[in-house]
Amino acid sequence: MKKLSIEKVLAFMVCTIAFTSNLNAQIRSIDPPIMGWSSWNTYRVNINEDLIKKQADAMVSQGLKEVGYSFVNVDDGFFGYRDEKGVLHAHAERFPNGMKPIADYIHSLGLKAGLYSEAGANTCGSIWDADKNGIGVGLYGYERQDADLFFNQWGFDFIKIDYCGAGQQLELDEKERYTTIVNAIREVCDRNISLNICRWAYPGTWVKDLARSWRISGDIAPTWGHIKHIVSKNLYLSAFAGNGHYNDMDMLEVGRGLKPEEDETHFGLWCIMSSPLMIGCDLTTIPEATLKLLTNPELIALNQDPLGLQAYVAQYENGGYTLVKDIKQKRGKVRAVALYNPTDTICSFRIPLSTLELSGKTKIRDLVLRKDERPVQDFIMFDVVPHGVKILRVEGEKRIEPIRYEAEQAYLNLFDDLGKRKRGVTFMPSSYASGKMTVINLGGQEDNYAQWDNVYSKKGGQYLMDIYYVPIKKGRSSIKEREINDYRMEISVNGNMFCLKDFESEESKGIRRIQHTINLKKGYNTIKIGSRYTWVPDLDCFTLTPKK
Ligand code: GLA
C-alpha cells in the first residue's frame, strides 16, 4: 500500500475538521423554536414577583429545564405607569422591586427571561382585562427608550409584541409598525433578542425578516374547539416558516382540562408543526401525566429538530390529515408523520408510502406511546380516535422522488391572513382538488406568485408537468378587464419562463389539467407560477413524471 505523506494526512485532517465544523455551524445556525413557560394562560394580568419566581423554580425542580424548556416569560400585567420623562415603571404592588430582579433571578437559575409589550399605546389588558395600568405604556413613541429599558437595563432576552392598541385604536399598518419597533430594538440593543409578533393572524411574508416567531391565530383557550381551530389555521403555512423562524400556535393549554387524547394531539401537533412550546399551566402543581407528556423526549426532538421544518399536509382523506416532515437529514429515509383526526368519529387512515416519498419495508415508531409498531410495506394504516393523533417516526428502505406538489404547500409571496386586501391570494377548499384545497387569486402583478423550492429530481432530465386547475367561470370577476381569455400561467423553472393559456371554462364542476414538458436539473429545483398582468386560474397542484 502506498504510504501517505504526513502533509497529506494533515491536509486531510484539516479539511475534515473544517468540513465537520462547517456542518455543525450549519446545523447550529437553525435555531429551534423556543421552549418555556408563560404566565398568561393561567394568571392573565394577575401576576407578581413571587409567582414568577416560583414558576421559574418549578421549571427547574420539575425537570423541565433538563429537557429543554428555558424561557420564563412575563406576559401582560406587569405595567405600572409611564412617568413625565417617558420612563416606564413596573406595577408597584405586583412587582415592588421592579423588573430587573425578576430577570436576574430567572438568569440565576440558568434560564432566559421574557417580557411582553404592545405595538400601540394601550395594552390588550387595558382593553380586555380592565387593567388601567395598561394605558399609555405600549411602545408607541417610546420604541428606543423601552428597548433600552427592557433589554439593556432590565436584561430580558425575549419580547412578545401585541397589537391591541395599535390595531383597534390607532389602526396602524402592521408591516410599518413592526419594522419601526424592530429597527429601534436592533439599534439600541446589540444582543440577539428573540422576538414574537402577536397579530393573531399570519401577517405576511415580511414577518420572517423581523421576528423569530409570529402568532397565526386568535387566543388559545383550553377547549377542543380552540385547538382544532388553531391547527386548521396552520395546516398550510409550512412554507412560510423555516431557517429558525416559526409559526406560533400560541401558548400551550396542556394540563388545563382537555381530555388526555386532546392534550396529546395538542402537544404532538405543536411539536411536529414546530410551534414555540410555551407551557401555560401552573408548574408548581403540574399533574404527573401532563409532566410526562410535556417532557416526552421523542416528541420534543421533533420540535427541536436541527432542520427546523414545519410538517405539511401530505394527504387529507376521510376527514383525517396526514402531516409529514423531514427530520435530521433533508430527503433522508426517516420522516416524522402525524395522523390527525379532528373529527368526532373514529378515522381510518390508509396512507400509501409513496405519498410519504418512501418505499420498501418501513419501520414505524409511535412517539407518543414510545413504542415500535410492526413494520409495513406499501401502506400505513391506523384507526385514530376522535380528536386524536398518532405521531410516528417512519423509516423507509428508500426515499423516492416526489410526484405531486400541492398549491397549498407552496410559498405564496403575497399571502397574509389579515383580511384587509380585496381579492388577495388565499386558500379555498374544493372537494374536487387532490388535497381538497386550492389556491386562488394568484397573478395580477409580478410579486403575486406561488413558489416551490423543493422540487426534487434524483438524476435531472425531462419531465411531463401536469398542472391541475379549476375551470374558469365566466364573469366571475366584477372587474371587467379580467375576462376569461386573460387568464395565464407564467411558469418559471429555475428562472426559465414559459406561458400557458387557453384554459377550459366549462360550467361543469371538477378539476382540469394542462400539460407541458420541462427540464429539471439534478437535485433541488425552483418552480414558480404566477402571471404579471392577468389572473392565474385557481390552482390545485402539479405532478411531475419523468419522460422515458
Ligand atoms: C392578547 C394576546 C394574548 C395575551 C393577551 C394579554 O390577547 O394574544 O396572548 O398576551 O393579549 O393581554
Residues whose N, C-alpha, C, O or C-beta is under 5 A from the ligand:
A	BS01	GLA	W40 D75 D76 C124 G125 D219
